[in-house]
Amino acid sequence: MFSHQGSESNYEELKEGANVTYLDMKLSQSGLVVLAAAWHLSDSPCLVYFCLVTLQDTGAAIADNFIVEVTKHNPPFQSEEALQETRLVLPLSPGGTAFLYNQELVFACSTGTSRGGPPDEKISFTTSGDGVRGGGCCANLPVFFSQNSGLVAVVARESASILPETMEDSLCSSLAAAPEGSAMETSSRAEPVAQEDKTKLLKAAFLQFCRNDLVGAQTVTDEIFPPDGDGEEGSELDSMVTRINLDLVDDYPASDPRWAESVPDESAGFPLTSLIILHQLEDKMKAHGCFMEFLLQVGLLDRLGQVTVRSSPMATRLLLCEHAEKLQAAMVLKNLHSKHAELVNRAISAALERGGGAVPPSLTAADVFFREVSQISSVFDCLLDEEDRSLKENPVDSVQWAEVILTVNNIIKVNTFCIS
């Protein structure tokens, strides 16, 4: 249900020490939704992972199939008694939105039963004398009774971003330092605008697009790169687009507390909160897709030229495709990681050692390796080296000799389909 320190090499041992408790359940249009909490006392820090388990209703009976959604509400573990204070409110709507609440907060999240769910959002009730005393549904709206405010109905924002919530927050934070008004407005048309300022403006346009403000996004984009421009901005556009997309695929998951000490101070990129490495990669793929759609809709995709990659010219659109392929390959490799943990762990450690990557005490080699998606291909040479080492150590007629060949070939074959 959850991973410990990003590593699955000792899964059976971890499973024995895992604690799970069931807190609440509600009936939805998709079936019975159960709120559960899981934690492992040997984790440092020890966090609680709240999960929504949907037992799908097929009509005559509840099906054997079920969906597990690990929410991004993961407070520090205090006691099992404290967990019992968390309850579930589930409006009967097709959107698949659930609300977890206790005395201090309401946490809106997706049940995982529908695509394109709402971004996670937390509403705090921690001011002096305040607190949530109960919750329920009225007119298909979630309603909570607050000690200070009385009845509070929670309504989705019309401009909710299609990005993961923490990415939207990060974009806002990275743009907060910019002066009010656009850089184009505060400088003369004859004066050049610094590329860093243009990058911030392009990020701002991207954020507007993700909030369904296509007109605003187009206006800002046209300010930076006028449609009737003379074409001299081509290389600058390619550089900015590449930089922003690379920030997405190589993002530091700053909201994961285990990464808190490892994020560069000057990181003003797109922190993505994900408790499981695979979820982090899925969020990055979603963000990459949003960025590609943004470039298409505002008319920048067709204006991209080329950049220099590995000392050779490459079409910028081809580089963006390469980023997507590496994300897909990383997700496939992570899925294979659990099946061939020992072999993949050795290859990952070797790849990090070759690249000079340090592993902080709070993280594992897998955390660090899968964070930098752009360098994912470095693991394949290390897999071949591990294969050579194993072949030399084991007799030709041994089971181990055959197994390592089949395993490495399968990993490379599956990932070749992702990046071909």
Legacy VTK file of the C-alpha trace (Angstrom):
# vtk DataFile Version 3.0
C-alpha trace
ASCII
DATASET POLYDATA
POINTS 420 float
0.000 0.000 0.000
2.906 2.307 0.604
6.651 2.249 0.205
9.277 2.688 2.892
12.055 5.153 2.092
11.436 4.581 -1.633
13.004 1.105 -1.564
11.272 -2.214 -2.150
14.264 -4.512 -1.644
13.026 -5.642 1.775
9.301 -5.590 1.043
8.361 -8.706 3.040
10.106 -7.395 6.162
8.400 -4.018 5.824
4.984 -5.595 5.258
5.261 -7.420 8.566
5.913 -4.160 10.424
3.213 -2.128 8.682
0.196 -0.965 10.653
-3.211 -0.434 9.015
-6.402 0.815 10.582
-9.800 1.481 9.025
-11.398 4.784 9.983
-14.609 5.361 8.037
-16.566 4.321 4.960
-19.153 5.867 2.653
-21.171 4.740 -0.359
-20.387 6.459 -3.678
-21.590 6.104 -7.263
-18.580 3.854 -7.933
-19.047 1.631 -4.891
-18.080 1.489 -1.245
-15.220 3.852 -0.306
-13.211 2.947 2.793
-10.901 5.418 4.531
-7.798 3.670 5.867
-4.551 4.832 7.460
-1.181 3.077 7.269
2.106 3.735 9.031
5.390 2.035 9.870
6.969 2.805 13.234
10.509 2.321 11.904
10.077 5.146 9.395
11.964 8.334 10.180
10.016 10.529 10.254
7.062 8.249 10.935
4.242 9.531 8.719
0.636 8.411 8.374
-0.482 7.553 4.841
-4.242 8.085 4.438
-5.720 5.923 1.686
-9.116 5.669 0.005
-10.046 2.129 -1.036
-12.963 1.904 -3.479
-14.689 -1.492 -3.658
-16.413 -1.297 -7.030
-20.133 -2.044 -7.163
-21.168 -4.110 -10.204
-24.854 -4.176 -9.317
-25.600 -7.582 -7.870
-22.541 -7.633 -5.629
-19.318 -5.847 -4.852
-16.667 -6.872 -7.389
-13.299 -8.335 -6.483
-11.643 -5.353 -8.178
-10.780 -2.389 -5.994
-8.964 0.930 -6.393
-6.486 2.256 -3.833
-5.755 5.986 -3.849
-2.921 7.098 -1.566
-3.774 10.667 -0.632
-1.210 13.398 -0.138
-2.391 14.089 3.395
0.388 12.493 5.439
0.826 14.099 8.871
3.310 12.786 11.451
2.063 9.778 13.381
0.991 10.642 16.950
-1.183 7.794 18.175
-3.776 5.402 16.866
-6.377 7.141 19.018
-5.631 10.443 17.257
-6.163 8.770 13.866
-9.697 7.807 14.864
-10.631 11.516 14.797
-10.287 11.621 10.984
-13.571 11.083 9.158
-14.760 10.949 5.541
-17.354 13.047 3.695
-18.242 11.846 0.198
-20.721 13.844 -1.930
-22.686 11.723 -4.414
-21.187 13.378 -7.493
-19.450 11.865 -10.543
-16.305 13.926 -9.961
-14.815 11.464 -7.476
-13.974 14.095 -4.852
-13.619 13.077 -1.211
-13.153 15.169 1.926
-11.143 14.014 4.915
-11.600 16.045 8.076
-10.691 16.243 11.714
-10.912 19.001 14.283
-8.097 21.029 12.694
-8.598 20.726 8.933
-10.577 19.631 5.891
-8.595 17.919 3.131
-10.124 17.665 -0.351
-8.748 14.963 -2.635
-9.639 12.496 -5.369
-10.928 8.977 -4.781
-8.924 7.854 -7.826
-12.014 6.510 -9.594
-12.101 9.155 -12.348
-9.508 10.724 -14.603
-8.553 14.373 -14.192
-9.586 14.638 -10.564
-9.408 17.915 -8.670
-6.153 19.129 -7.131
-5.667 18.282 -3.478
-6.398 21.189 -1.161
-6.240 21.700 2.595
-8.469 24.097 4.532
-7.197 24.810 8.039
-9.338 25.605 11.086
-6.509 26.299 13.497
-7.208 29.890 14.535
-7.804 30.504 18.210
-11.012 28.893 19.421
-11.857 27.401 16.037
-12.290 23.768 15.075
-14.429 21.407 12.995
-17.153 19.771 15.049
-18.761 17.658 12.330
-19.360 17.207 8.620
-21.841 15.864 6.116
-23.575 16.551 2.806
-26.458 18.881 1.970
-27.749 19.471 -1.573
-24.820 17.330 -2.745
-22.329 19.793 -1.236
-19.886 18.970 1.558
-20.842 20.981 4.644
-18.800 21.288 7.846
-19.696 22.800 11.182
-16.982 25.186 12.375
-16.939 26.517 15.910
-16.146 30.062 14.734
-17.877 30.217 11.344
-20.855 27.924 11.780
-21.874 25.944 8.695
-19.244 26.045 5.943
-19.980 24.681 2.456
-16.967 23.771 0.318
-17.321 24.665 -3.361
-14.685 23.943 -6.023
-12.915 26.929 -7.540
-13.890 27.574 -11.150
-10.238 28.293 -11.955
-8.857 25.128 -10.365
-5.615 24.194 -12.059
-5.208 21.027 -14.058
-1.728 20.698 -12.537
-1.026 18.924 -9.247
-1.834 21.400 -6.480
1.707 21.691 -5.168
2.992 22.547 -8.642
0.474 25.366 -8.897
1.582 26.628 -5.476
5.212 26.440 -6.550
4.562 28.410 -9.713
2.850 31.091 -7.675
5.775 31.181 -5.231
8.382 31.427 -7.974
6.499 34.331 -9.515
5.782 36.148 -6.247
9.186 37.836 -6.236
8.551 39.435 -9.623
7.403 43.099 -9.570
3.750 43.833 -10.117
2.847 44.111 -13.754
4.671 42.300 -16.487
8.292 42.936 -17.282
7.181 44.085 -20.715
5.062 46.839 -19.159
7.754 48.155 -16.837
10.432 48.466 -19.479
10.595 50.339 -22.746
9.850 48.406 -25.894
13.306 49.378 -27.099
14.978 47.879 -24.045
15.680 44.141 -23.994
14.042 42.067 -21.277
16.301 39.695 -19.348
15.805 36.037 -20.257
15.190 35.185 -16.593
12.277 37.649 -16.550
10.944 36.218 -19.788
11.153 32.740 -18.306
9.069 33.914 -15.342
6.535 35.429 -17.729
6.338 32.206 -19.721
5.790 30.284 -16.464
3.048 32.758 -15.566
1.396 32.189 -18.940
1.652 28.430 -18.400
-0.043 28.787 -15.016
-2.860 30.858 -16.551
-3.353 28.204 -19.212
-3.576 25.475 -16.568
-6.249 27.558 -14.823
-8.284 27.553 -18.043
-7.442 31.196 -18.815
-6.374 30.694 -22.418
-6.958 34.356 -23.342
-4.704 35.570 -20.529
-2.056 32.978 -21.382
-2.115 33.993 -25.048
-1.820 37.693 -24.151
1.260 37.151 -21.986
2.839 34.836 -24.567
2.305 37.383 -27.339
3.990 40.018 -25.181
7.106 37.903 -24.799
7.206 36.503 -28.336
5.089 38.658 -30.699
3.475 36.631 -33.505
4.838 39.107 -36.062
8.362 38.993 -34.618
11.379 39.011 -36.893
12.445 35.516 -35.815
15.508 36.641 -33.921
13.991 35.350 -30.687
14.033 31.753 -31.975
17.058 30.459 -30.050
15.887 32.252 -26.898
12.461 30.612 -27.167
14.030 27.175 -27.602
16.298 27.723 -24.606
13.448 28.874 -22.344
11.099 26.058 -23.343
13.827 23.472 -22.814
14.742 24.916 -19.425
11.166 24.929 -18.131
10.469 21.393 -19.334
13.734 20.128 -17.832
12.704 21.713 -14.520
9.544 19.627 -14.709
11.132 16.253 -15.421
14.070 16.711 -13.007
12.046 18.338 -10.237
12.970 17.970 -6.577
9.947 16.669 -4.601
10.408 19.433 -2.016
7.130 18.750 -0.221
8.209 15.207 0.615
9.732 15.775 4.090
12.515 13.271 3.387
13.779 15.614 0.646
13.554 18.800 2.711
17.315 19.113 3.289
18.256 18.147 -0.261
16.417 20.798 -2.294
18.695 23.601 -3.574
18.010 26.947 -1.897
17.557 28.644 -5.252
15.087 26.080 -6.520
12.166 28.079 -7.883
10.894 25.317 -10.081
7.940 23.004 -9.677
8.004 21.037 -6.402
5.728 18.047 -6.699
4.464 16.342 -3.596
4.471 12.568 -4.044
4.905 9.975 -1.351
5.759 7.152 -3.690
8.376 7.363 -6.448
5.963 6.077 -9.068
3.439 8.762 -8.120
6.176 11.380 -8.453
6.913 10.164 -11.975
3.220 10.107 -12.887
2.847 13.703 -11.694
5.829 14.729 -13.796
4.357 13.045 -16.868
1.072 14.860 -16.310
2.887 18.190 -15.975
4.884 17.488 -19.153
1.641 16.782 -21.028
0.131 20.038 -19.768
3.192 21.971 -20.905
3.091 20.440 -24.398
-0.607 21.301 -24.710
0.174 24.859 -23.579
2.862 25.267 -26.259
0.441 23.989 -28.894
-2.513 26.147 -27.883
-0.587 29.445 -27.656
1.164 28.842 -30.982
4.709 28.312 -29.718
5.115 24.652 -30.658
5.357 25.343 -34.391
7.864 28.140 -33.760
10.395 25.928 -31.999
13.691 25.377 -33.783
16.661 23.523 -32.416
18.968 23.342 -29.400
22.397 21.881 -28.794
22.267 18.555 -26.962
25.297 16.368 -26.299
27.389 18.702 -28.517
25.066 18.198 -31.497
22.054 20.111 -32.844
18.662 18.581 -32.103
15.147 19.743 -32.930
13.600 21.184 -29.772
10.396 19.229 -30.291
12.438 16.041 -30.540
14.124 16.883 -27.221
10.707 17.410 -25.602
9.675 13.985 -26.928
12.866 12.555 -25.459
11.885 13.941 -22.044
8.507 12.189 -22.283
10.158 8.933 -23.353
12.553 9.077 -20.417
9.632 9.664 -18.040
7.869 6.618 -19.474
11.061 4.561 -19.248
11.535 5.643 -15.630
8.011 4.490 -14.747
8.569 1.124 -16.436
11.910 0.693 -14.683
10.332 1.564 -11.339
7.684 -1.105 -11.852
10.411 -3.646 -12.682
12.380 -2.444 -9.659
10.078 -4.312 -7.283
10.456 -7.569 -9.262
14.236 -7.435 -9.601
15.155 -5.294 -6.617
18.640 -6.645 -5.940
19.872 -6.312 -9.525
18.293 -2.896 -10.161
19.491 -1.532 -6.818
23.083 -2.465 -7.661
22.807 -0.838 -11.092
21.258 2.322 -9.618
24.017 2.628 -7.012
26.657 2.205 -9.717
24.996 4.832 -11.928
24.917 7.340 -9.071
28.540 6.625 -8.219
29.580 7.241 -11.829
27.629 10.509 -11.918
28.968 11.684 -8.585
25.512 11.749 -7.026
25.442 11.728 -3.227
22.633 10.018 -1.308
21.509 12.002 1.789
20.900 9.978 4.972
17.125 10.499 4.783
16.895 9.099 1.239
17.720 5.954 -0.689
19.637 5.581 -3.925
16.294 4.948 -5.677
14.915 8.305 -4.444
17.911 10.207 -5.798
18.153 8.274 -9.067
14.481 8.481 -10.082
14.375 12.195 -9.235
16.746 13.107 -12.092
14.761 11.605 -14.946
16.927 13.195 -17.648
19.790 10.875 -16.638
17.711 7.687 -16.570
19.622 6.115 -19.478
22.802 5.918 -17.374
21.418 2.853 -15.599
21.474 0.635 -18.693
25.266 0.548 -19.033
25.392 -0.321 -15.342
22.902 -3.140 -15.862
25.157 -4.601 -18.549
28.130 -4.298 -16.203
26.172 -6.120 -13.501
25.328 -8.809 -16.042
29.018 -9.237 -16.953
29.978 -9.447 -13.288
27.350 -12.076 -12.561
28.309 -14.165 -15.585
31.919 -14.237 -14.422
30.954 -15.222 -10.880
28.540 -18.049 -11.780
29.062 -21.274 -13.791
27.679 -21.359 -17.327
25.256 -24.158 -16.467
23.886 -22.448 -13.307
20.386 -21.070 -12.895
21.820 -17.684 -11.865
23.742 -17.454 -15.142
20.554 -17.814 -17.186
18.399 -15.691 -14.897
20.601 -12.599 -15.047
20.721 -12.726 -18.872
16.947 -13.043 -19.155
16.320 -10.334 -16.550
18.682 -7.745 -18.043
17.481 -8.465 -21.581
13.863 -8.092 -20.487
14.503 -4.777 -18.698
16.358 -3.326 -21.692
13.790 -4.696 -24.163
10.817 -3.213 -22.307
12.520 0.159 -21.918
13.608 0.159 -25.571
9.931 0.182 -26.557
9.455 3.265 -24.349
12.274 5.275 -25.934
12.143 4.019 -29.533
LINES 1 421
420 0 1 2 3 4 5 6 7 8 9 10 11 12 13 14 15 16 17 18 19 20 21 22 23 24 25 26 27 28 29 30 31 32 33 34 35 36 37 38 39 40 41 42 43 44 45 46 47 48 49 50 51 52 53 54 55 56 57 58 59 60 61 62 63 64 65 66 67 68 69 70 71 72 73 74 75 76 77 78 79 80 81 82 83 84 85 86 87 88 89 90 91 92 93 94 95 96 97 98 99 100 101 102 103 104 105 106 107 108 109 110 111 112 113 114 115 116 117 118 119 120 121 122 123 124 125 126 127 128 129 130 131 132 133 134 135 136 137 138 139 140 141 142 143 144 145 146 147 148 149 150 151 152 153 154 155 156 157 158 159 160 161 162 163 164 165 166 167 168 169 170 171 172 173 174 175 176 177 178 179 180 181 182 183 184 185 186 187 188 189 190 191 192 193 194 195 196 197 198 199 200 201 202 203 204 205 206 207 208 209 210 211 212 213 214 215 216 217 218 219 220 221 222 223 224 225 226 227 228 229 230 231 232 233 234 235 236 237 238 239 240 241 242 243 244 245 246 247 248 249 250 251 252 253 254 255 256 257 258 259 260 261 262 263 264 265 266 267 268 269 270 271 272 273 274 275 276 277 278 279 280 281 282 283 284 285 286 287 288 289 290 291 292 293 294 295 296 297 298 299 300 301 302 303 304 305 306 307 308 309 310 311 312 313 314 315 316 317 318 319 320 321 322 323 324 325 326 327 328 329 330 331 332 333 334 335 336 337 338 339 340 341 342 343 344 345 346 347 348 349 350 351 352 353 354 355 356 357 358 359 360 361 362 363 364 365 366 367 368 369 370 371 372 373 374 375 376 377 378 379 380 381 382 383 384 385 386 387 388 389 390 391 392 393 394 395 396 397 398 399 400 401 402 403 404 405 406 407 408 409 410 411 412 413 414 415 416 417 418 419
